[in-house]
Amino acid sequence: MVHIPVLQKEVLQYLEPKPNENFIDCTIGKGGHALAILEKNGPNGKVLGIDQDQEIIQCLKTRAAAKGEEERLILVCDNFANLEEIVKKQNFKKISGILFDLGMSSWHLEESGRGFSFLRNEPLDMRYDLRNPLTAEKIINFWSEPDIEKILKEFGEENFSEKIAKTIIKERKFGSIKTTFQLVRIIKKAVPLRYQEQRLHCATRTFQAIRIAVNEELENLRKVLPQAVEILPAEGKLIVISFHSLEDRIVKNFFREKARENILKIITKKPVSPDLKEIKINTRSRSGKLRTAVKICLK
Ligand SMILES: C[S@@+](CC[C@H](N)C(=O)[O-])C[C@H]1O[C@@H](n2cnc3c(N)ncnc32)[C@H](O)[C@@H]1O
């Protein structure tokens, strides 16, 4: 399955890549946004692409080589929480903009085989970075009931967090819970029938919560935003696309705080969402929210 970049037109509109400008794509994934930037910032403009998923980076290296873009596309397999260190190590300078397109890619959901989707029967893994010692299976089989309930409530905003956590603890006494379908069955046992009949699949919130916990997604976002502002020069652009309210709240509050401090100028007073045409082509884009700000030039 091809990953269709979310809000691509808007990303290019706000980043405005020009010849010879440099950009950082902190979540390069399959390179949808980065390759579009590279089409605009030639002949000498570069993109520093970061992703913590080894498989993704390997695949993109091959793709970049086939396109003859390995000089202009610098790929680093690391957590964007280490952004300042990565930029320093790569000696990457004159940065015109930084992009974040948060969360997982369609590849993770459809092809990685790591249990991101409740519609596929796969091992409960959910890691972007396979060096991460924490997996979804460990959370489900070894964490305490209060800890599981806490992440379901906080990271999934799941109303039935208490019931689901209780049922997980009960069911794991009969043997390890190893697959996504086992977990879906347990969630269905825990929640009322009316919840199972809603449009949103009853496992959506639990899966989101576990994925966020495994990959420390909110923690990493909180760590990286100040670093991104720090390394941006005056007039440098910062774009963040988020996919759920927890991420969007962090970005919104951070932008507001930096605007109050006269460090950022917020460009999108309200987040930009995909139009109906984009949602029709790519349903995954429907929850995307783009916020952008520019570093203020202090003269
Ligand atoms: C939505 S996808 C990006 C898709 C990409 N913009 C495209 O158009 O192909 C998000 C990517 O960010 C990566 N990612 C998530 N959290 C990360 C982190 N803390 N550090 C580095 N990469 C991360 C995931 O592995 C995933 O490949």
The ligand as an SDF file (V2000), in Angstrom:
LIG
                    3D

 27 29  0  0  0  0  0  0  0  0999 V2000
    2.8820    9.7400    9.4280 C   0  0  0  0  0  0  0  0  0  0  0  0
    4.4150    8.9940    9.1420 S   0  0  0  0  0  0  0  0  0  0  0  0
    5.2320   10.1400    8.1150 C   0  0  0  0  0  0  0  0  0  0  0  0
    4.8700   10.0190    6.6790 C   0  0  0  0  0  0  0  0  0  0  0  0
    5.6880   10.8990    5.7730 C   0  0  0  0  0  0  0  0  0  0  0  0
    5.4900   12.2920    6.0620 N   0  0  0  0  0  0  0  0  0  0  0  0
    5.3440   10.6240    4.3160 C   0  0  0  0  0  0  0  0  0  0  0  0
    4.7600   11.5120    3.6810 O   0  0  0  0  0  0  0  0  0  0  0  0
    5.6710    9.5580    3.8200 O   0  0  0  0  0  0  0  0  0  0  0  0
    5.2570    9.2390   10.6570 C   0  0  0  0  0  0  0  0  0  0  0  0
    6.6300    8.6200   10.7270 C   0  0  0  0  0  0  0  0  0  0  0  0
    7.2650    9.1390   11.8910 O   0  0  0  0  0  0  0  0  0  0  0  0
    8.0380    8.1480   12.4950 C   0  0  0  0  0  0  0  0  0  0  0  0
    8.1660    8.5210   13.9050 N   0  0  0  0  0  0  0  0  0  0  0  0
    7.2060    8.5380   14.8550 C   0  0  0  0  0  0  0  0  0  0  0  0
    7.7110    8.9700   16.0110 N   0  0  0  0  0  0  0  0  0  0  0  0
    9.0170    9.2730   15.7880 C   0  0  0  0  0  0  0  0  0  0  0  0
   10.0790    9.7690   16.6070 C   0  0  0  0  0  0  0  0  0  0  0  0
    9.9000   10.0630   17.8850 N   0  0  0  0  0  0  0  0  0  0  0  0
   11.2820    9.9490   16.0360 N   0  0  0  0  0  0  0  0  0  0  0  0
   11.4950    9.6590   14.7340 C   0  0  0  0  0  0  0  0  0  0  0  0
   10.5390    9.1620   13.9150 N   0  0  0  0  0  0  0  0  0  0  0  0
    9.3130    8.9820   14.4340 C   0  0  0  0  0  0  0  0  0  0  0  0
    7.2780    6.8540   12.2640 C   0  0  0  0  0  0  0  0  0  0  0  0
    8.1650    5.7700   12.2660 O   0  0  0  0  0  0  0  0  0  0  0  0
    6.6530    7.1120   10.8790 C   0  0  0  0  0  0  0  0  0  0  0  0
    7.4370    6.5480    9.8700 O   0  0  0  0  0  0  0  0  0  0  0  0
  1  2  1  0
  2  3  1  0
  2 10  1  0
  3  4  1  0
  4  5  1  0
  5  6  1  0
  5  7  1  0
  7  8  2  0
  7  9  1  0
 10 11  1  0
 11 12  1  0
 11 26  1  0
 12 13  1  0
 13 14  1  0
 13 24  1  0
 14 15  1  0
 14 23  1  0
 15 16  2  0
 16 17  1  0
 17 18  1  0
 17 23  2  0
 18 19  1  0
 18 20  2  0
 20 21  1  0
 21 22  2  0
 22 23  1  0
 24 25  1  0
 24 26  1  0
 26 27  1  0
M  CHG  2   2   1   9  -1
M  END
$$$$
